[in-house]
Amino acid sequence: STQSTWGNYRGCYSSTGSPTPQRVCIDGEDVVNFVRSTLNVKKLGVYGCSIGGMVAAHIASKQNVDFLFIDRTFSSLKMVAKTRHGSAIAKIMNLLTCYQWL
């Protein structure tokens, strides 16, 4: 049988908190630990879409997963801002955030 678990990172939709790259990666690891301990999962695959690809790749590098599927992700939020909105917006984003985007 196949089971799936789904979630959003902190600060997304109705969840609380403020997302940072470090925090959402920690959240991803916590989900994996919960799934393994509570659901007694033996084989685990990780899927990440968009910013979730960063989290999925992090989980795969830290946890023993059976497969990794990354869908339409990116390596740098600064490059996404630059590509979609121009260099000025990317610079403003860096100035307004209190941490370095990946």
C-alpha positions as CSV (number, residue, x, y, z in Angstrom):
1,S,0.0,0.0,0.0
2,T,1.0,3.6,-0.5
3,Q,0.6,6.4,1.9
4,S,1.1,10.1,1.3
5,T,1.6,13.0,3.7
6,W,1.4,16.6,2.5
7,G,2.1,19.9,4.2
8,N,3.0,23.6,3.7
9,Y,5.9,25.4,5.1
10,R,5.5,27.8,8.0
11,G,3.8,31.1,7.0
12,C,2.2,29.6,3.9
13,Y,-1.6,29.8,3.6
14,S,-3.1,29.4,7.0
15,S,0.0,28.2,8.9
16,T,1.7,30.5,11.3
17,G,5.3,31.5,11.6
18,S,7.9,33.2,9.4
19,P,9.6,31.2,6.7
20,T,13.4,31.2,6.2
21,P,15.3,28.7,4.1
22,Q,16.8,27.2,7.3
23,R,13.4,27.0,9.1
24,V,11.6,25.4,6.3
25,C,14.4,22.8,5.9
26,I,14.1,22.0,9.6
27,D,10.3,21.7,9.2
28,G,10.8,19.2,6.4
29,E,13.1,17.1,8.5
30,D,10.5,17.2,11.3
31,V,7.9,15.9,8.9
32,V,10.1,13.0,7.8
33,N,10.8,12.1,11.5
34,F,7.1,12.3,12.3
35,V,6.1,10.1,9.4
36,R,8.8,7.5,10.1
37,S,8.1,7.3,13.9
38,T,4.3,7.7,13.9
39,L,3.3,5.9,10.7
40,N,6.1,3.3,10.9
41,V,7.1,4.0,7.2
42,K,9.9,1.8,5.9
43,K,10.3,3.2,2.4
44,L,10.1,6.9,1.9
45,G,10.0,9.2,-1.1
46,V,10.3,12.9,-1.0
47,Y,8.6,15.3,-3.5
48,G,9.2,19.1,-3.6
49,C,7.7,21.6,-6.0
50,S,8.8,25.2,-6.4
51,I,10.5,26.4,-3.1
52,G,9.7,22.9,-1.8
53,G,12.4,21.5,-4.1
54,M,15.0,23.2,-1.9
55,V,13.4,21.4,1.2
56,A,13.2,18.1,-0.6
57,A,16.8,18.3,-1.7
58,H,17.9,19.2,1.9
59,I,15.9,16.2,3.3
60,A,17.4,13.8,0.8
61,S,20.9,15.0,1.7
62,K,20.3,14.5,5.5
63,Q,17.9,11.6,5.6
64,N,17.9,8.1,4.1
65,V,15.2,8.4,1.4
66,D,14.3,5.9,-1.3
67,F,13.6,8.4,-4.0
68,L,13.6,12.2,-4.6
69,F,11.4,14.0,-7.0
70,I,12.0,17.7,-7.5
71,D,9.4,19.5,-9.7
72,R,9.9,23.0,-11.2
73,T,12.2,24.2,-8.5
74,F,14.9,26.8,-8.5
75,S,18.3,27.3,-6.8
76,S,18.0,31.0,-5.8
77,L,15.1,33.1,-4.8
78,K,17.2,36.2,-5.8
79,M,17.4,34.9,-9.3
80,V,13.6,34.2,-9.4
81,A,13.0,37.8,-8.3
82,K,15.5,39.1,-10.9
83,T,14.1,37.0,-13.7
84,R,10.4,37.8,-13.0
85,H,10.7,41.4,-11.8
86,G,14.1,42.8,-12.7
87,S,17.4,43.5,-10.9
88,A,16.0,46.4,-8.9
89,I,13.4,44.2,-7.2
90,A,16.0,41.5,-6.5
91,K,18.2,44.1,-4.8
92,I,15.3,45.5,-2.8
93,M,14.4,42.0,-1.7
94,N,17.9,41.5,-0.4
95,L,17.8,44.8,1.5
96,L,14.4,44.1,3.1
97,T,15.0,40.5,4.3
98,C,16.9,39.8,7.4
99,Y,18.7,36.7,6.1
100,Q,20.4,35.7,2.9
101,W,18.1,33.9,0.5
102,L,19.7,30.9,-1.1
